[in-house]
Amino acid sequence: MENLVILKKFKELFGTEPVSIVRSPGRINLIGEHIDYNDGFVLPASINKEIILAISPNNIDDTCNLFANDFNSSFSFQLSNFEKTEQGWPNYIMGVVDELKKAGYQPKAFNCVFGGNIPTGAGLSSSAAVECGVAFALNEIFKFGLSRLDIVQISKKAENHFVGVNCGIMDQFASTFGKANHVIKLDCKTLEYQYFPFQIDGYDVVLCDTGVKHSLGDSEYNTRRKECDTAIALLKSKFDTIKSYRDVTPEHIISISSELPDKTIDRANFVIGEIKRVGDATDLLSKNDIIGFGQLMFQTHDGLSKLYEVSCTELDFLKDLAVESGLVTGSRMMGGGFGGCTINLIKKENTETFIDKAKSAYKVKFNKELKTYVVAIKDGTSLV
């Protein structure tokens, strides 16, 4: 098991047992993409792909010693003086330390080994899992008294400020607040949330990983945010009734269409359509209407591909294959886009057939091996 591997490595590097071992899961998002930072609603869940962290105070000096087992890579920094590194992965951990210090907490030096089975670049939020796992672990060993919401907010700020990705709060929230066999309807404006049982007996959740790596630090993600911000700012200036995108109608968008570039209008139209789809989706889940839910997933993909333009050739191919096969109840790209996974709802009796078909077709089309994962919905960040 992964925790035994991490425990063994920790003992090997530091000659002692860790004080805490924490698991922090990746997440899927059933519907509600790119609207967490637009004050919308999202429907994520934490899954059985996770990061395991072994951690202890370093009582010798001011140095934090880190080891990323999956990369076979080490990194050390001094608590009194550290800065962003080109090495990449340490920034997620240093970012959490930085935000804790800004919030008035005084983390002491620590040793940490981590690794797991979340595929990187697949849109499963391995970065949020690391951030939330580190915040949770530091809270455990240094007794800060942080609530789960504190952990979420510190982790999000770490990615926004230190890492430099202007992400919304969904990934960190789902990783921390996940509940087995439930999805979370999260209001990204108020942070109110509600658990919905995800009754999919007879269905599998299957992820198809394009193998196309994306970096949310790239300009396109932040560009989408700016485009959305531009449109809502103009709408707020013209309509007193509009406080956020959830107050916007298609008629409002039409009224400003001559004042903004067509691309910006497309972004706004996607956002208001996706906010409505999340509401429709929870209604369908309440009725256990998986067929209707799946149709909304198809619609979300089309919007992300054509209006929001965050898909790619490989993602579109997999979604189209899902539709044409007749074997898949719902399919769409998931995550930031420009690569990563499609998420698919498939009747269990069709899962193996579709996976075989998809792998074969993907190999022919792109000369690449398609990785697939059947995932289960599990609890959020916790002690092992």
C-alpha positions in Angstrom: 0.0 0.0 0.0 1.1 3.5 -0.7 1.2 4.6 2.9 3.7 1.7 3.7 5.9 2.9 0.8 5.9 6.5 2.1 6.5 5.3 5.7 9.5 3.2 4.6 11.0 6.1 2.7 10.5 8.5 5.7 12.3 6.1 8.0 15.1 5.7 5.4 15.7 9.4 5.0 15.2 10.6 8.6 15.9 7.6 10.8 12.7 7.8 12.7 8.9 7.3 12.6 6.7 10.2 11.4 4.5 11.9 13.9 1.5 11.9 11.5 0.5 10.2 8.3 -2.2 12.0 6.3 -4.1 11.0 3.1 -5.4 13.8 0.9 -7.5 12.8 -2.1 -7.8 14.1 -5.6 -11.2 15.1 -6.9 -13.6 14.7 -9.7 -16.2 17.2 -10.7 -19.4 15.8 -12.1 -20.6 19.1 -13.4 -20.0 22.8 -13.0 -16.7 23.5 -14.7 -14.9 26.9 -14.6 -17.7 28.5 -12.6 -16.1 28.2 -9.1 -14.3 31.5 -9.7 -17.5 33.0 -11.2 -19.6 32.6 -8.0 -21.4 29.6 -9.4 -22.3 26.2 -8.0 -20.2 23.1 -8.5 -20.7 19.4 -7.9 -17.4 17.7 -7.0 -16.4 14.7 -5.0 -13.2 13.3 -3.5 -12.0 10.0 -4.9 -9.8 7.0 -4.2 -6.8 8.5 -5.9 -4.8 10.2 -3.2 -1.6 11.7 -1.8 0.0 10.2 1.3 2.1 12.5 3.5 4.4 11.4 6.3 5.5 14.3 8.5 7.3 15.2 11.7 8.8 18.3 13.3 12.5 18.9 12.5 13.8 19.6 16.0 17.4 20.1 14.8 17.3 23.5 13.0 15.3 25.9 10.9 15.2 23.7 7.8 12.2 22.1 6.2 13.3 18.9 4.4 10.9 17.6 1.6 11.0 14.5 -0.5 8.6 13.9 -3.4 8.6 10.1 -3.7 6.9 10.0 -7.2 9.6 12.3 -8.6 12.5 10.8 -6.5 13.3 14.5 -5.8 14.3 16.3 -2.6 14.2 20.0 -1.6 15.0 21.9 1.5 14.2 25.5 2.6 14.7 27.7 5.6 11.6 28.9 7.4 13.1 32.3 7.9 14.0 32.9 4.2 12.4 31.1 1.3 11.3 31.9 -2.2 9.6 30.3 -5.2 11.7 27.7 -7.1 11.8 26.6 -10.7 11.7 23.0 -9.4 8.0 23.4 -9.3 6.5 20.9 -6.8 8.0 22.5 -3.7 6.1 25.7 -4.3 2.8 24.0 -3.3 4.3 23.2 0.1 6.1 26.5 0.6 3.0 28.3 -0.4 1.0 26.7 2.4 3.8 27.6 4.9 3.8 31.2 3.6 0.0 31.5 4.0 0.1 30.1 7.5 2.7 32.7 8.5 0.7 35.5 6.9 -2.4 34.3 8.9 -0.4 34.7 12.2 0.6 31.1 12.8 4.1 30.1 13.5 5.0 26.8 11.8 8.2 25.2 13.0 10.6 23.3 10.7 9.5 19.9 9.6 10.4 16.8 7.5 8.0 15.5 5.0 7.8 12.7 2.5 4.9 12.4 0.2 3.6 10.5 -2.9 0.5 8.9 -4.2 -1.5 7.6 -7.1 -3.1 10.7 -8.5 -2.1 11.0 -12.1 -0.4 14.4 -12.6 -1.7 16.6 -15.3 -5.0 14.6 -15.6 -7.2 17.3 -14.1 -7.7 15.4 -10.8 -6.2 18.3 -8.7 -3.1 16.6 -7.4 -1.8 20.1 -6.5 -4.8 20.8 -4.2 -4.4 17.4 -2.6 -0.8 18.2 -1.7 -1.7 21.7 -0.4 -4.6 20.5 1.7 -2.6 17.5 2.9 0.3 19.7 4.0 -2.1 22.2 5.8 -3.9 19.4 7.5 -0.7 17.7 8.6 1.0 20.9 9.9 -2.2 21.6 11.8 -2.0 18.2 13.4 1.7 18.3 14.4 1.7 22.0 15.5 -1.8 22.2 17.0 -2.9 25.3 15.2 -6.6 24.6 15.8 -7.5 25.1 12.1 -11.0 24.2 11.0 -11.5 22.3 7.7 -12.6 25.6 6.1 -9.4 27.3 7.3 -7.4 24.5 5.7 -9.3 25.0 2.4 -8.8 28.8 2.4 -5.1 28.6 3.3 -4.5 26.0 0.6 -6.4 28.1 -2.1 -4.4 31.2 -1.2 -1.2 29.2 -1.4 -1.9 28.3 -5.0 -3.2 31.8 -5.9 -0.3 33.8 -4.3 2.8 31.7 -4.1 2.3 29.2 -7.0 0.6 31.9 -9.1 -2.5 30.1 -10.4 -5.6 32.1 -10.0 -7.8 29.0 -9.2 -11.2 29.0 -7.5 -11.9 27.2 -4.3 -13.6 24.0 -5.6 -10.5 21.7 -5.8 -9.3 22.4 -2.2 -12.9 22.3 -0.9 -13.6 18.9 -2.5 -10.3 17.4 -1.3 -11.0 18.5 2.3 -14.7 18.1 2.6 -15.3 15.0 0.5 -17.7 12.3 1.8 -17.9 8.7 0.7 -20.6 8.0 -1.9 -21.7 11.6 -2.0 -21.2 14.6 -4.2 -21.0 18.1 -2.7 -23.1 20.9 -4.1 -20.9 23.9 -3.2 -22.0 27.5 -3.5 -18.7 29.1 -4.4 -20.0 32.6 -3.5 -21.1 31.8 0.1 -19.3 28.5 0.7 -22.5 27.0 1.8 -22.6 23.3 0.8 -24.9 20.3 0.8 -24.1 16.6 0.3 -26.2 14.7 -2.2 -26.1 10.9 -2.2 -24.6 9.7 -5.5 -26.8 6.7 -6.1 -25.2 5.1 -9.2 -25.7 1.5 -8.4 -25.1 -0.3 -11.7 -22.8 2.5 -13.1 -19.1 3.1 -13.1 -17.3 6.5 -13.1 -14.5 6.0 -15.7 -11.8 8.6 -16.4 -10.0 8.5 -19.7 -6.7 10.2 -19.5 -5.6 11.9 -22.8 -2.0 11.9 -21.7 -1.9 15.6 -22.8 -0.3 17.5 -19.9 -1.5 21.0 -19.1 -0.2 23.7 -16.8 -2.9 25.8 -15.2 -0.1 28.3 -14.6 -0.1 29.0 -18.4 -1.7 32.1 -19.6 -5.0 30.7 -21.0 -6.5 29.9 -17.6 -5.9 33.4 -16.3 -7.1 34.8 -19.6 -10.4 33.1 -19.2 -10.8 34.6 -15.7 -10.0 38.1 -17.0 -12.6 37.7 -19.8 -15.3 36.6 -17.3 -14.3 39.5 -15.0 -14.6 42.0 -17.8 -18.1 40.8 -18.8 -19.5 40.8 -15.2 -18.0 44.2 -14.4 -19.8 45.7 -17.4 -23.1 43.9 -16.5 -22.9 45.2 -12.9 -22.3 48.7 -14.2 -25.5 48.6 -16.3 -27.9 46.6 -14.1 -28.4 47.2 -10.3 -29.9 43.8 -9.9 -26.7 42.0 -11.0 -24.4 41.1 -8.2 -22.8 38.0 -9.8 -23.2 35.7 -12.8 -26.0 33.8 -11.0 -28.1 37.0 -11.5 -27.4 37.1 -15.3 -29.9 36.0 -18.0 -29.3 35.4 -21.7 -31.1 38.7 -22.4 -28.6 40.6 -20.2 -25.7 39.1 -22.3 -27.4 40.1 -25.5 -27.7 43.7 -24.2 -23.9 44.1 -24.0 -22.9 41.9 -27.0 -22.0 45.0 -29.1 -19.7 46.4 -26.4 -17.4 43.4 -25.9 -15.4 41.0 -28.2 -17.3 37.9 -29.4 -15.0 35.7 -27.4 -15.8 37.5 -24.1 -19.5 37.1 -24.8 -19.0 33.4 -25.5 -17.3 33.0 -22.1 -20.2 34.7 -20.3 -22.8 32.7 -22.1 -21.0 29.5 -21.1 -20.9 30.5 -17.4 -24.6 31.3 -17.1 -25.5 28.1 -19.0 -23.3 26.0 -16.7 -24.7 27.6 -13.5 -28.2 26.6 -14.7 -27.0 23.0 -15.5 -25.7 22.5 -12.0 -29.2 23.3 -10.6 -30.8 21.0 -13.1 -28.3 18.3 -12.3 -29.1 18.2 -8.6 -32.8 18.1 -9.4 -32.1 15.0 -11.6 -30.0 13.4 -8.9 -32.8 13.9 -6.4 -34.9 11.9 -8.8 -32.1 9.4 -9.4 -32.3 10.3 -13.1 -28.9 9.2 -14.3 -29.8 9.3 -17.9 -30.9 13.0 -17.7 -27.8 13.8 -15.7 -25.6 12.2 -18.4 -27.2 14.4 -21.1 -26.2 17.5 -19.1 -22.6 16.2 -19.0 -22.6 16.1 -22.8 -23.9 19.6 -22.9 -21.2 20.9 -20.6 -18.5 19.4 -22.8 -20.0 21.1 -25.9 -20.0 24.5 -24.0 -16.4 24.0 -22.7 -15.2 23.1 -26.2 -17.1 25.7 -28.3 -17.9 28.6 -26.1 -15.2 28.5 -23.4 -12.5 27.0 -25.7 -10.6 25.0 -23.0 -10.9 21.6 -24.7 -8.4 20.1 -27.1 -8.5 17.6 -30.0 -7.9 14.6 -27.8 -10.7 15.5 -25.3 -13.2 16.2 -28.1 -12.3 12.9 -29.8 -13.0 10.9 -26.6 -16.3 12.7 -25.9 -17.4 12.2 -29.5 -16.4 8.5 -29.3 -18.5 8.2 -26.1 -21.6 9.6 -27.9 -21.1 7.5 -31.0 -20.5 4.3 -29.2 -23.9 4.3 -27.6 -22.3 2.7 -24.5 -21.8 5.8 -22.4 -24.6 7.6 -20.4 -22.7 10.9 -20.0 -19.2 12.2 -20.9 -17.3 15.5 -20.7 -13.9 16.9 -20.3 -13.1 17.6 -16.6 -10.8 20.1 -14.9 -9.0 23.2 -16.2 -8.8 21.8 -19.8 -6.2 21.8 -22.6 -5.6 18.2 -21.6 -6.3 15.9 -18.8 -9.3 13.5 -18.6 -12.8 13.0 -19.7 -15.2 11.8 -17.0 -17.7 9.2 -18.1 -20.8 7.6 -16.6 -21.1 4.0 -17.9 -23.4 1.1 -17.1 -21.2 -1.5 -15.5 -22.0 -4.1 -18.2 -20.7 -1.6 -20.8 -17.5 -0.5 -19.0 -15.1 -3.1 -20.2 -16.4 -2.9 -23.8 -16.1 0.9 -23.9 -12.6 1.0 -22.4 -11.4 -1.6 -25.0 -13.0 0.4 -27.8 -11.6 3.7 -26.5 -8.1 2.4 -26.1 -8.1 0.9 -29.6 -9.5 4.0 -31.3 -7.2 6.4 -29.4 -4.1 4.4 -30.4 -5.2 4.5 -34.0 -6.0 8.2 -34.0 -3.1 9.6 -31.9 -0.6 6.7 -31.7 -0.7 7.0 -27.9 -1.8 4.6 -25.1 -5.0 5.7 -23.4 -4.9 5.3 -19.6 -8.2 4.7 -17.9 -9.3 4.7 -14.3 -12.5 3.4 -12.7 -12.8 5.6 -9.6 -14.8 5.4 -6.4 -16.0 8.4 -4.2 -14.3 8.4 -0.8 -13.9 10.6 2.2 -11.8 13.8 2.2 -8.5 14.6 3.8 -7.9 12.7 7.0 -5.4 10.9 9.2 -4.3 7.4 8.1 
